[in-house]
Amino acid sequence: MTTDLLTRHLMKTLHSPSDIYVTRLDYARLMELVQQEHPAVASPALTTLEHELTRAHLVDSYDILPDVVTMNSRIKLRDLHSIDELEITLVYPPDADLSRNRISILSPVAIAVLGARLGDKVRWPAAQGPASYWVEAILHQPEAAGDWHS
């Protein structure tokens, strides 16, 4: 079994809800974002994102499973305690647009879902207390659509 096939096999069989998977390309771009100079207001989000990236399993774009939330993925989240749902797309800060549900990776929800898999439960801090959702659907993942460069 080649290394790439072994990685895919392990992702399918040994997944723990605390595991996150990030493509090497997303990782490189996100680490570049973390290392840029930012206003002090962004510092807590950058620290949290950097922490998440340090625990990520890195996978080549063409080997990432289609049930993993990657950058530019459009997903549906379902609240664990109500019927509320969110449909969002994870984007880099310059592409954020709340009116189109394009959420910056520097937001708590985006950091929480990056690298999660379909069915995973995710939590993030919110003004009214921690938000708890599960990844109900991945409506679009660039890599699954053959886009390994976005």
mmCIF file of the C-alpha atoms, coordinates in Angstrom:
data_MODEL
# 
_entry.id   MODEL 
# 
loop_
_atom_site.group_PDB 
_atom_site.id 
_atom_site.type_symbol 
_atom_site.label_atom_id 
_atom_site.label_alt_id 
_atom_site.label_comp_id 
_atom_site.label_asym_id 
_atom_site.label_entity_id 
_atom_site.label_seq_id 
_atom_site.pdbx_PDB_ins_code 
_atom_site.Cartn_x 
_atom_site.Cartn_y 
_atom_site.Cartn_z 
_atom_site.occupancy 
_atom_site.B_iso_or_equiv 
_atom_site.pdbx_formal_charge 
_atom_site.auth_seq_id 
_atom_site.auth_comp_id 
_atom_site.auth_asym_id 
_atom_site.auth_atom_id 
_atom_site.pdbx_PDB_model_num 
ATOM 1   C CA . MET A 1 1   ? 0.000   0.000  0.000  1.00 0.00 ? 1   MET A CA 1 
ATOM 2   C CA . THR A 1 2   ? 1.464   3.380  -0.996 1.00 0.00 ? 2   THR A CA 1 
ATOM 3   C CA . THR A 1 3   ? 1.805   6.164  1.556  1.00 0.00 ? 3   THR A CA 1 
ATOM 4   C CA . ASP A 1 4   ? -1.123  8.118  0.022  1.00 0.00 ? 4   ASP A CA 1 
ATOM 5   C CA . LEU A 1 5   ? -3.392  5.062  0.054  1.00 0.00 ? 5   LEU A CA 1 
ATOM 6   C CA . LEU A 1 6   ? -2.361  4.305  3.610  1.00 0.00 ? 6   LEU A CA 1 
ATOM 7   C CA . THR A 1 7   ? -3.195  7.878  4.648  1.00 0.00 ? 7   THR A CA 1 
ATOM 8   C CA . ARG A 1 8   ? -6.664  7.633  3.061  1.00 0.00 ? 8   ARG A CA 1 
ATOM 9   C CA . HIS A 1 9   ? -7.249  4.261  4.699  1.00 0.00 ? 9   HIS A CA 1 
ATOM 10  C CA . LEU A 1 10  ? -6.269  5.595  8.117  1.00 0.00 ? 10  LEU A CA 1 
ATOM 11  C CA . MET A 1 11  ? -8.507  8.660  7.663  1.00 0.00 ? 11  MET A CA 1 
ATOM 12  C CA . LYS A 1 12  ? -11.463 6.356  6.985  1.00 0.00 ? 12  LYS A CA 1 
ATOM 13  C CA . THR A 1 13  ? -10.852 3.872  9.778  1.00 0.00 ? 13  THR A CA 1 
ATOM 14  C CA . LEU A 1 14  ? -9.154  5.688  12.642 1.00 0.00 ? 14  LEU A CA 1 
ATOM 15  C CA . HIS A 1 15  ? -11.060 8.969  12.722 1.00 0.00 ? 15  HIS A CA 1 
ATOM 16  C CA . SER A 1 16  ? -11.686 10.465 16.132 1.00 0.00 ? 16  SER A CA 1 
ATOM 17  C CA . PRO A 1 17  ? -14.025 13.459 16.511 1.00 0.00 ? 17  PRO A CA 1 
ATOM 18  C CA . SER A 1 18  ? -11.064 15.392 17.910 1.00 0.00 ? 18  SER A CA 1 
ATOM 19  C CA . ASP A 1 19  ? -9.043  14.789 14.720 1.00 0.00 ? 19  ASP A CA 1 
ATOM 20  C CA . ILE A 1 20  ? -8.957  17.423 12.026 1.00 0.00 ? 20  ILE A CA 1 
ATOM 21  C CA . TYR A 1 21  ? -7.645  17.055 8.496  1.00 0.00 ? 21  TYR A CA 1 
ATOM 22  C CA . VAL A 1 22  ? -6.217  19.936 6.487  1.00 0.00 ? 22  VAL A CA 1 
ATOM 23  C CA . THR A 1 23  ? -4.800  19.878 2.990  1.00 0.00 ? 23  THR A CA 1 
ATOM 24  C CA . ARG A 1 24  ? -1.149  20.789 2.695  1.00 0.00 ? 24  ARG A CA 1 
ATOM 25  C CA . LEU A 1 25  ? -2.119  23.700 0.421  1.00 0.00 ? 25  LEU A CA 1 
ATOM 26  C CA . ASP A 1 26  ? -4.679  25.073 2.910  1.00 0.00 ? 26  ASP A CA 1 
ATOM 27  C CA . TYR A 1 27  ? -2.152  24.604 5.717  1.00 0.00 ? 27  TYR A CA 1 
ATOM 28  C CA . ALA A 1 28  ? 0.546   26.576 3.882  1.00 0.00 ? 28  ALA A CA 1 
ATOM 29  C CA . ARG A 1 29  ? -1.868  29.420 3.042  1.00 0.00 ? 29  ARG A CA 1 
ATOM 30  C CA . LEU A 1 30  ? -3.320  29.533 6.543  1.00 0.00 ? 30  LEU A CA 1 
ATOM 31  C CA . MET A 1 31  ? 0.105   29.518 8.199  1.00 0.00 ? 31  MET A CA 1 
ATOM 32  C CA . GLU A 1 32  ? 1.065   32.420 5.941  1.00 0.00 ? 32  GLU A CA 1 
ATOM 33  C CA . LEU A 1 33  ? -2.081  34.232 7.108  1.00 0.00 ? 33  LEU A CA 1 
ATOM 34  C CA . VAL A 1 34  ? -1.240  33.520 10.768 1.00 0.00 ? 34  VAL A CA 1 
ATOM 35  C CA . GLN A 1 35  ? 2.296   34.857 10.346 1.00 0.00 ? 35  GLN A CA 1 
ATOM 36  C CA . GLN A 1 36  ? 1.246   38.134 8.698  1.00 0.00 ? 36  GLN A CA 1 
ATOM 37  C CA . GLU A 1 37  ? 1.041   41.275 10.781 1.00 0.00 ? 37  GLU A CA 1 
ATOM 38  C CA . HIS A 1 38  ? -2.524  41.903 11.936 1.00 0.00 ? 38  HIS A CA 1 
ATOM 39  C CA . PRO A 1 39  ? -4.354  44.348 14.183 1.00 0.00 ? 39  PRO A CA 1 
ATOM 40  C CA . ALA A 1 40  ? -4.386  43.349 17.876 1.00 0.00 ? 40  ALA A CA 1 
ATOM 41  C CA . VAL A 1 41  ? -8.128  42.645 17.576 1.00 0.00 ? 41  VAL A CA 1 
ATOM 42  C CA . ALA A 1 42  ? -7.407  39.680 15.287 1.00 0.00 ? 42  ALA A CA 1 
ATOM 43  C CA . SER A 1 43  ? -4.779  38.212 17.611 1.00 0.00 ? 43  SER A CA 1 
ATOM 44  C CA . PRO A 1 44  ? -7.038  35.817 19.600 1.00 0.00 ? 44  PRO A CA 1 
ATOM 45  C CA . ALA A 1 45  ? -8.500  34.357 16.396 1.00 0.00 ? 45  ALA A CA 1 
ATOM 46  C CA . LEU A 1 46  ? -5.048  33.940 14.883 1.00 0.00 ? 46  LEU A CA 1 
ATOM 47  C CA . THR A 1 47  ? -3.782  32.221 18.023 1.00 0.00 ? 47  THR A CA 1 
ATOM 48  C CA . THR A 1 48  ? -6.736  29.828 17.978 1.00 0.00 ? 48  THR A CA 1 
ATOM 49  C CA . LEU A 1 49  ? -6.308  29.122 14.274 1.00 0.00 ? 49  LEU A CA 1 
ATOM 50  C CA . GLU A 1 50  ? -2.595  28.478 14.740 1.00 0.00 ? 50  GLU A CA 1 
ATOM 51  C CA . HIS A 1 51  ? -3.355  26.055 17.583 1.00 0.00 ? 51  HIS A CA 1 
ATOM 52  C CA . GLU A 1 52  ? -5.841  24.175 15.392 1.00 0.00 ? 52  GLU A CA 1 
ATOM 53  C CA . LEU A 1 53  ? -3.297  23.947 12.587 1.00 0.00 ? 53  LEU A CA 1 
ATOM 54  C CA . THR A 1 54  ? -0.667  22.464 14.917 1.00 0.00 ? 54  THR A CA 1 
ATOM 55  C CA . ARG A 1 55  ? -2.958  19.527 15.682 1.00 0.00 ? 55  ARG A CA 1 
ATOM 56  C CA . ALA A 1 56  ? -4.077  18.932 12.092 1.00 0.00 ? 56  ALA A CA 1 
ATOM 57  C CA . HIS A 1 57  ? -3.303  15.812 10.092 1.00 0.00 ? 57  HIS A CA 1 
ATOM 58  C CA . LEU A 1 58  ? -1.890  17.106 6.788  1.00 0.00 ? 58  LEU A CA 1 
ATOM 59  C CA . VAL A 1 59  ? -3.159  15.465 3.605  1.00 0.00 ? 59  VAL A CA 1 
ATOM 60  C CA . ASP A 1 60  ? -2.447  16.132 -0.061 1.00 0.00 ? 60  ASP A CA 1 
ATOM 61  C CA . SER A 1 61  ? -5.351  17.882 -1.796 1.00 0.00 ? 61  SER A CA 1 
ATOM 62  C CA . TYR A 1 62  ? -6.015  14.953 -4.111 1.00 0.00 ? 62  TYR A CA 1 
ATOM 63  C CA . ASP A 1 63  ? -6.118  12.546 -1.141 1.00 0.00 ? 63  ASP A CA 1 
ATOM 64  C CA . ILE A 1 64  ? -8.497  14.461 1.136  1.00 0.00 ? 64  ILE A CA 1 
ATOM 65  C CA . LEU A 1 65  ? -11.749 12.580 1.655  1.00 0.00 ? 65  LEU A CA 1 
ATOM 66  C CA . PRO A 1 66  ? -14.900 14.300 0.337  1.00 0.00 ? 66  PRO A CA 1 
ATOM 67  C CA . ASP A 1 67  ? -16.452 14.354 3.829  1.00 0.00 ? 67  ASP A CA 1 
ATOM 68  C CA . VAL A 1 68  ? -13.816 16.765 5.238  1.00 0.00 ? 68  VAL A CA 1 
ATOM 69  C CA . VAL A 1 69  ? -14.415 20.517 5.564  1.00 0.00 ? 69  VAL A CA 1 
ATOM 70  C CA . THR A 1 70  ? -11.668 22.348 3.661  1.00 0.00 ? 70  THR A CA 1 
ATOM 71  C CA . MET A 1 71  ? -11.191 25.993 2.737  1.00 0.00 ? 71  MET A CA 1 
ATOM 72  C CA . ASN A 1 72  ? -13.883 27.171 0.303  1.00 0.00 ? 72  ASN A CA 1 
ATOM 73  C CA . SER A 1 73  ? -16.178 24.321 1.351  1.00 0.00 ? 73  SER A CA 1 
ATOM 74  C CA . ARG A 1 74  ? -19.894 25.105 1.622  1.00 0.00 ? 74  ARG A CA 1 
ATOM 75  C CA . ILE A 1 75  ? -21.439 23.276 4.551  1.00 0.00 ? 75  ILE A CA 1 
ATOM 76  C CA . LYS A 1 76  ? -24.656 22.939 6.517  1.00 0.00 ? 76  LYS A CA 1 
ATOM 77  C CA . LEU A 1 77  ? -24.458 22.894 10.312 1.00 0.00 ? 77  LEU A CA 1 
ATOM 78  C CA . ARG A 1 78  ? -27.320 21.835 12.601 1.00 0.00 ? 78  ARG A CA 1 
ATOM 79  C CA . ASP A 1 79  ? -27.681 23.143 16.163 1.00 0.00 ? 79  ASP A CA 1 
ATOM 80  C CA . LEU A 1 80  ? -27.519 20.315 18.706 1.00 0.00 ? 80  LEU A CA 1 
ATOM 81  C CA . HIS A 1 81  ? -30.140 21.940 20.943 1.00 0.00 ? 81  HIS A CA 1 
ATOM 82  C CA . SER A 1 82  ? -32.697 23.319 18.479 1.00 0.00 ? 82  SER A CA 1 
ATOM 83  C CA . ILE A 1 83  ? -33.809 23.083 14.866 1.00 0.00 ? 83  ILE A CA 1 
ATOM 84  C CA . ASP A 1 84  ? -31.567 25.983 13.840 1.00 0.00 ? 84  ASP A CA 1 
ATOM 85  C CA . GLU A 1 85  ? -29.180 25.450 10.982 1.00 0.00 ? 85  GLU A CA 1 
ATOM 86  C CA . LEU A 1 86  ? -26.397 27.424 9.353  1.00 0.00 ? 86  LEU A CA 1 
ATOM 87  C CA . GLU A 1 87  ? -25.218 27.208 5.783  1.00 0.00 ? 87  GLU A CA 1 
ATOM 88  C CA . ILE A 1 88  ? -21.780 28.759 5.364  1.00 0.00 ? 88  ILE A CA 1 
ATOM 89  C CA . THR A 1 89  ? -18.769 28.809 3.082  1.00 0.00 ? 89  THR A CA 1 
ATOM 90  C CA . LEU A 1 90  ? -15.294 29.011 4.662  1.00 0.00 ? 90  LEU A CA 1 
ATOM 91  C CA . VAL A 1 91  ? -13.204 31.700 2.972  1.00 0.00 ? 91  VAL A CA 1 
ATOM 92  C CA . TYR A 1 92  ? -10.051 33.726 3.462  1.00 0.00 ? 92  TYR A CA 1 
ATOM 93  C CA . PRO A 1 93  ? -10.623 37.139 5.131  1.00 0.00 ? 93  PRO A CA 1 
ATOM 94  C CA . PRO A 1 94  ? -10.628 39.260 1.918  1.00 0.00 ? 94  PRO A CA 1 
ATOM 95  C CA . ASP A 1 95  ? -13.436 37.073 0.493  1.00 0.00 ? 95  ASP A CA 1 
ATOM 96  C CA . ALA A 1 96  ? -15.698 37.245 3.555  1.00 0.00 ? 96  ALA A CA 1 
ATOM 97  C CA . ASP A 1 97  ? -19.238 38.470 2.890  1.00 0.00 ? 97  ASP A CA 1 
ATOM 98  C CA . LEU A 1 98  ? -21.849 37.831 5.589  1.00 0.00 ? 98  LEU A CA 1 
ATOM 99  C CA . SER A 1 99  ? -24.712 38.680 3.233  1.00 0.00 ? 99  SER A CA 1 
ATOM 100 C CA . ARG A 1 100 ? -23.654 35.668 1.112  1.00 0.00 ? 100 ARG A CA 1 
ATOM 101 C CA . ASN A 1 101 ? -22.796 33.453 4.132  1.00 0.00 ? 101 ASN A CA 1 
ATOM 102 C CA . ARG A 1 102 ? -19.099 33.574 3.190  1.00 0.00 ? 102 ARG A CA 1 
ATOM 103 C CA . ILE A 1 103 ? -17.450 33.350 6.606  1.00 0.00 ? 103 ILE A CA 1 
ATOM 104 C CA . SER A 1 104 ? -13.832 34.342 7.263  1.00 0.00 ? 104 SER A CA 1 
ATOM 105 C CA . ILE A 1 105 ? -11.551 31.611 8.540  1.00 0.00 ? 105 ILE A CA 1 
ATOM 106 C CA . LEU A 1 106 ? -10.748 34.024 11.380 1.00 0.00 ? 106 LEU A CA 1 
ATOM 107 C CA . SER A 1 107 ? -14.289 33.687 12.785 1.00 0.00 ? 107 SER A CA 1 
ATOM 108 C CA . PRO A 1 108 ? -14.908 31.241 15.646 1.00 0.00 ? 108 PRO A CA 1 
ATOM 109 C CA . VAL A 1 109 ? -17.327 29.095 13.628 1.00 0.00 ? 109 VAL A CA 1 
ATOM 110 C CA . ALA A 1 110 ? -14.924 28.735 10.691 1.00 0.00 ? 110 ALA A CA 1 
ATOM 111 C CA . ILE A 1 111 ? -12.006 27.813 12.944 1.00 0.00 ? 111 ILE A CA 1 
ATOM 112 C CA . ALA A 1 112 ? -14.228 25.238 14.680 1.00 0.00 ? 112 ALA A CA 1 
ATOM 113 C CA . VAL A 1 113 ? -15.303 23.489 11.474 1.00 0.00 ? 113 VAL A CA 1 
ATOM 114 C CA . LEU A 1 114 ? -12.033 23.583 9.517  1.00 0.00 ? 114 LEU A CA 1 
ATOM 115 C CA . GLY A 1 115 ? -10.872 19.998 9.098  1.00 0.00 ? 115 GLY A CA 1 
ATOM 116 C CA . ALA A 1 116 ? -13.984 18.496 10.687 1.00 0.00 ? 116 ALA A CA 1 
ATOM 117 C CA . ARG A 1 117 ? -15.777 15.635 8.986  1.00 0.00 ? 117 ARG A CA 1 
ATOM 118 C CA . LEU A 1 118 ? -19.388 14.980 8.136  1.00 0.00 ? 118 LEU A CA 1 
ATOM 119 C CA . GLY A 1 119 ? -21.224 14.085 11.344 1.00 0.00 ? 119 GLY A CA 1 
ATOM 120 C CA . ASP A 1 120 ? -18.642 15.638 13.679 1.00 0.00 ? 120 ASP A CA 1 
ATOM 121 C CA . LYS A 1 121 ? -19.842 17.801 16.546 1.00 0.00 ? 121 LYS A CA 1 
ATOM 122 C CA . VAL A 1 122 ? -18.212 21.219 16.779 1.00 0.00 ? 122 VAL A CA 1 
ATOM 123 C CA . ARG A 1 123 ? -18.276 23.959 19.422 1.00 0.00 ? 123 ARG A CA 1 
ATOM 124 C CA . TRP A 1 124 ? -17.210 27.562 19.392 1.00 0.00 ? 124 TRP A CA 1 
ATOM 125 C CA . PRO A 1 125 ? -17.547 30.552 21.712 1.00 0.00 ? 125 PRO A CA 1 
ATOM 126 C CA . ALA A 1 126 ? -20.531 32.810 21.074 1.00 0.00 ? 126 ALA A CA 1 
ATOM 127 C CA . ALA A 1 127 ? -21.946 35.891 22.822 1.00 0.00 ? 127 ALA A CA 1 
ATOM 128 C CA . GLN A 1 128 ? -24.806 33.894 24.405 1.00 0.00 ? 128 GLN A CA 1 
ATOM 129 C CA . GLY A 1 129 ? -22.540 31.002 25.434 1.00 0.00 ? 129 GLY A CA 1 
ATOM 130 C CA . PRO A 1 130 ? -20.850 28.152 23.579 1.00 0.00 ? 130 PRO A CA 1 
ATOM 131 C CA . ALA A 1 131 ? -22.524 27.175 20.327 1.00 0.00 ? 131 ALA A CA 1 
ATOM 132 C CA . SER A 1 132 ? -22.800 23.428 19.658 1.00 0.00 ? 132 SER A CA 1 
ATOM 133 C CA . TYR A 1 133 ? -23.522 22.163 16.169 1.00 0.00 ? 133 TYR A CA 1 
ATOM 134 C CA . TRP A 1 134 ? -22.874 19.094 14.070 1.00 0.00 ? 134 TRP A CA 1 
ATOM 135 C CA . VAL A 1 135 ? -21.718 18.992 10.468 1.00 0.00 ? 135 VAL A CA 1 
ATOM 136 C CA . GLU A 1 136 ? -24.905 17.866 8.761  1.00 0.00 ? 136 GLU A CA 1 
ATOM 137 C CA . ALA A 1 137 ? -23.841 18.196 5.121  1.00 0.00 ? 137 ALA A CA 1 
ATOM 138 C CA . ILE A 1 138 ? -20.941 19.181 2.947  1.00 0.00 ? 138 ILE A CA 1 
ATOM 139 C CA . LEU A 1 139 ? -22.680 20.819 0.024  1.00 0.00 ? 139 LEU A CA 1 
ATOM 140 C CA . HIS A 1 140 ? -19.484 21.593 -1.872 1.00 0.00 ? 140 HIS A CA 1 
ATOM 141 C CA . GLN A 1 141 ? -15.860 20.703 -1.256 1.00 0.00 ? 141 GLN A CA 1 
ATOM 142 C CA . PRO A 1 142 ? -13.451 22.071 -3.895 1.00 0.00 ? 142 PRO A CA 1 
ATOM 143 C CA . GLU A 1 143 ? -11.166 19.038 -3.822 1.00 0.00 ? 143 GLU A CA 1 
ATOM 144 C CA . ALA A 1 144 ? -14.086 16.617 -4.339 1.00 0.00 ? 144 ALA A CA 1 
ATOM 145 C CA . ALA A 1 145 ? -15.015 18.701 -7.389 1.00 0.00 ? 145 ALA A CA 1 
ATOM 146 C CA . GLY A 1 146 ? -11.474 18.309 -8.756 1.00 0.00 ? 146 GLY A CA 1 
ATOM 147 C CA . ASP A 1 147 ? -10.296 21.784 -7.739 1.00 0.00 ? 147 ASP A CA 1 
ATOM 148 C CA . TRP A 1 148 ? -7.038  21.131 -5.897 1.00 0.00 ? 148 TRP A CA 1 
ATOM 149 C CA . HIS A 1 149 ? -5.741  24.715 -6.127 1.00 0.00 ? 149 HIS A CA 1 
ATOM 150 C CA . SER A 1 150 ? -8.412  27.044 -4.725 1.00 0.00 ? 150 SER A CA 1 
# 
